[in-house]
Structures are given as C-alpha cells and as structure tokens.
Amino acid sequence: MDWFQIISTLGFPVCACVGLAFYVKYIVDAYRGEVKDLRQEHKEEISKITDALNNNTTAITKLTMKLDKEGYFEKGE
C-alpha cells in the first residue's frame, strides 16, 4: 500500500492523527531517556557532595577536639 491509498481509504485526519501519535511517542521516549541520564548524573553529584560534607564534618570535629584539648576555648580567645 502506498500513502495515497491509505489516505484515500482512511482519510487525511485519521492518517495525520496516527502520524502525530507516533511522533509524540518518539519525542516522549527521547525525553525520558534524557531525564534518566540527568537523574543518574545528579545522583553521582549528590553522592560526591555528601562525601565532601562528611569529610569536612570529620575535619572540623578533629580541629575542635584539638583546640579543646589545648585549652583554646577556656582562654576565651
């Protein structure tokens, strides 16, 4: 079957709706793929930020303990 026979049998509006439905499905699938990739990248970024935050918390805790041990907080400096 060629396009002219399909259009003459079903009518132009029906063929246009079917064509647009396939186009919309293609666009939605492409968009979902992009969103999936972005979510994975975001998950990796958040993981790195969490690790950095935990490392900074550990460093600040160690510095606070050392300063407390040396009596820095008792002197009021």
Secondary structure in CASP SS format (residue, H / E / C, confidence):
PFRMAT SS
TARGET T0000
AUTHOR 0000-0000-0000
METHOD secondary structure of the structure
MODEL  1
M C 1.00
D C 1.00
W H 1.00
F H 1.00
Q H 1.00
I H 1.00
I H 1.00
S H 1.00
T H 1.00
L H 1.00
G C 1.00
F H 1.00
P H 1.00
V H 1.00
C H 1.00
A H 1.00
C H 1.00
V H 1.00
G H 1.00
L H 1.00
A H 1.00
F H 1.00
Y H 1.00
V H 1.00
K H 1.00
Y H 1.00
I H 1.00
V H 1.00
D H 1.00
A H 1.00
Y H 1.00
R H 1.00
G H 1.00
E H 1.00
V H 1.00
K H 1.00
D H 1.00
L H 1.00
R H 1.00
Q H 1.00
E H 1.00
H H 1.00
K H 1.00
E H 1.00
E H 1.00
I H 1.00
S H 1.00
K H 1.00
I H 1.00
T H 1.00
D H 1.00
A H 1.00
L H 1.00
N H 1.00
N H 1.00
N H 1.00
T H 1.00
T H 1.00
A H 1.00
I H 1.00
T H 1.00
K H 1.00
L H 1.00
T H 1.00
M H 1.00
K H 1.00
L H 1.00
D H 1.00
K H 1.00
E C 1.00
G C 1.00
Y H 1.00
F H 1.00
E H 1.00
K H 1.00
G C 1.00
E C 1.00
END
